[in-house]
Amino acid sequence: MVQTVEPRSSQPGEFEDDDEQRRLSVFHLVGLAAGGVIGSGWLLGTHEAYKKAGSDAYLAWVFGGLLMLLIAAVMVELGTAAPKTGGLVFWPLQSSGALVATVVAAGLWIFYAINLASEAVAMVRGLDPWMKDLLDESGTLTPMGWWWAMTFMAVIAAVNLVAPRIFFRINSWLTVAKIAVPVLAVVLLIVAAFGPDGVPESRPSHGLGPDAAMGAVVSSGVIFAYVGFQGPLDLAGNIKRRGIGEAARLRRAVFGTIVGSMILYIALQVVFTRYGSPGAGESNPYAQFADLAGLIWVGWLLRVVAVVSPMGAGLVFAHAVTREVAALSRAHLTHRGLQTARKATLNRRYDVYWLVLLVDFFVAGTVLVAVGGSWMTLVEITGVLTLVVYAVPGVVLVSLHDHLPGHSGTRRRVHEVLARTSFALIALILHRAGWGSLWRGMLTLALGSALLLFLPILARLLPAFGRVYDAKVHVTLFRDWRTSPAAQGAIWLIGYLSVLMLLTLVGGTSFGKHHEWTLGALAVGTALLSFQGLVVASRRHMAQVPPMLPKPAASGVSE
């Protein structure tokens, strides 16, 4: 018998977590989705994509956007069928057990925390034209640049400590501004370039083909630029139900954001290809293009948004990570004291979110130092972690089919095809990203997973540490891997990622360059086989531990 939790009780808070009492409108949801997507990727990613794929770089944005739509279709289906704040951790925990959920949580927590660092570096790059001494000639942070990056990280964390209602209002209107300016700039720059007195094309049109564009999806920051649409899914348990209902609101926010960002990013890439590379000392190419076209006021607006836009994205990720960490804490996968829900005002606080934000600041700062302040390296790591995290909801959806309301017949078959296809395409894109990007991301994932798995053991061995860190030990499940479906699921996931790394390593050799399609086919085949292995292990796990899933509310019900 499947055990379900009825979250829509007449007793407020009886079955919902305290942080699910607050309800968000479409405006707030779009603020989260678009606010997370429109960050620093549109400013810095187009140049990197052009270097990787030439004038075919626009294809990287097409491939990335289509992949995000496919992944979003799976994630939104989960978010509407089992709406839960912190769902990206909660869903794999229910379907596959603690070990798979820990790997997902490690990737999610780190890439959300790293986003704080990458957006802070982007803010420094945006500020550099005003102050001139934040970057050296190679684009590396100077000591003053490091100071500003750390300051921006602290500011982003601090803004997240204001009352939630104020935070969502700030974020939503900030999102409006940072969408309006690049859209206006793109329109005016295209008119200036292709009009009767247009700016002459600065470079010959030379594309490097679809293969180069596919490799650029991860290694040039394309995936990084699309990351963030899942913001409403991080708060799926907080959506308003009146009127059109929570499912329709979620779909409009997520799919509208992805389609809109695809159009904007492709247009930005067309503008970049037409106008040329930025000049020396200019970290904002579009501001320079506006100056070249005689649109001086647009250039000033773009330079302001170059600082504001990354900050807005950083705010969204810093807020979202607190919800996912709370879900992680409720499952005892990390310190149990981090699950306290936020009931904050400007005068009084009943939460420990400041502690989560402090940990994120430490993780972001550590990684930033480890990569020497390189925005591109941060983006590569984030791209790999993002794709690993985004792959798992497909497994969860197929595994949970029998436990989700309304999932039968054609709808079930369609979503199963979408889930398997997205899992395979993610494997192919990770493989095509190259060894340099993949090993950094996988090493980061391995370190994060090891910390979450072994810190509870350390807490038991060291009583002093155990008094400040309280989490359940799950790594011992591997000892019973023959009989533990949770351990078998983790082994399938770890094995899949290991084989993918091996195939990518071989792909970088002279042998691999002559057998690219064969290795790509092996990567896809490995993904499909591992997907099925994960589904089988997950269903066996649920036979032992029935999932506790919230039910979606009917549209039009009272709040």
Stockholm file with secondary structure:
# STOCKHOLM 1.0

chainA/1-559         MVQTVEPRSSQPGEFEDDDEQRRLSVFHLVGLAAGGVIGSGWLLGTHEAYKKAGSDAYLAWVFGGLLMLLIAAVMVELGTAAPKTGGLVFWPLQSSGALVATVVAAGLWIFYAINLASEAVAMVRGLDPWMKDLLDESGTLTPMGWWWAMTFMAVIAAVNLVAPRIFFRINSWLTVAKIAVPVLAVVLLIVAAFGPDGVPESRPSHGLGPDAAMGAVVSSGVIFAYVGFQGPLDLAGNIKRRGIGEAARLRRAVFGTIVGSMILYIALQVVFTRYGSPGAGESNPYAQFADLAGLIWVGWLLRVVAVVSPMGAGLVFAHAVTREVAALSRAHLTHRGLQTARKATLNRRYDVYWLVLLVDFFVAGTVLVAVGGSWMTLVEITGVLTLVVYAVPGVVLVSLHDHLPGHSGTRRRVHEVLARTSFALIALILHRAGWGSLWRGMLTLALGSALLLFLPILARLLPAFGRVYDAKVHVTLFRDWRTSPAAQGAIWLIGYLSVLMLLTLVGGTSFGKHHEWTLGALAVGTALLSFQGLVVASRRHMAQVPPMLPKPAASGVSE
#=GR chainA/1-559 SS CCCEECCCCSSTTSSSCGGGSSCBCHHHHHHHHHHHHSSSHHHHHHHHHHHHHBTTHHHHHHHHHHHHHHHHHHHHHHHHHSCCBTHHHHHHHHHHCHHHHHHHHHHHHHHHHHHHHHHHHHHHHHHHHHHSCSBCTTSCBCHHHHHHHHHHHHHHHHHTTSCHHHHHHHHHHHHHHHHHHHHHHHHHHHHHHHSTTCCCCCSCCCBCCHHHHHHHHHHTSHHHHHTTTTHHHHBGGGBCCSTTCHHHHHHHHHHHHHHHHHHHHHHHHHHHHHHCCCCTTCSCHHHHHHHHTTCHHHHHHHHHHHHHHHHHHHHHHHHHHHHHHHHHHHTTSSCGGGCCCCCCCSSCCCCCHHHHHHHHHHHHHHHHHHTTTCHHHHHHHHHHHHHHHHHHHHHHHHHTGGGSTTCCHHHHHHHHHHHHHHHHHHHHHHHHHCHHHHHHHHHHHHHHHHHHHHHHHHHHHCHHHHTTCCCCCCGGGGGGTTTCHHHHHHHHHHHHHHHHHHHHHHHTSHHHHTSHHHHHHHHHHHHHHHHHHHHHHHHHHHHHSCCCEECCCCTTCCC
#=GC SS_cons         CCCEECCCCSSTTSSSCGGGSSCBCHHHHHHHHHHHHSSSHHHHHHHHHHHHHBTTHHHHHHHHHHHHHHHHHHHHHHHHHSCCBTHHHHHHHHHHCHHHHHHHHHHHHHHHHHHHHHHHHHHHHHHHHHHSCSBCTTSCBCHHHHHHHHHHHHHHHHHTTSCHHHHHHHHHHHHHHHHHHHHHHHHHHHHHHHSTTCCCCCSCCCBCCHHHHHHHHHHTSHHHHHTTTTHHHHBGGGBCCSTTCHHHHHHHHHHHHHHHHHHHHHHHHHHHHHHCCCCTTCSCHHHHHHHHTTCHHHHHHHHHHHHHHHHHHHHHHHHHHHHHHHHHHHTTSSCGGGCCCCCCCSSCCCCCHHHHHHHHHHHHHHHHHHTTTCHHHHHHHHHHHHHHHHHHHHHHHHHTGGGSTTCCHHHHHHHHHHHHHHHHHHHHHHHHHCHHHHHHHHHHHHHHHHHHHHHHHHHHHCHHHHTTCCCCCCGGGGGGTTTCHHHHHHHHHHHHHHHHHHHHHHHTSHHHHTSHHHHHHHHHHHHHHHHHHHHHHHHHHHHHSCCCEECCCCTTCCC
//
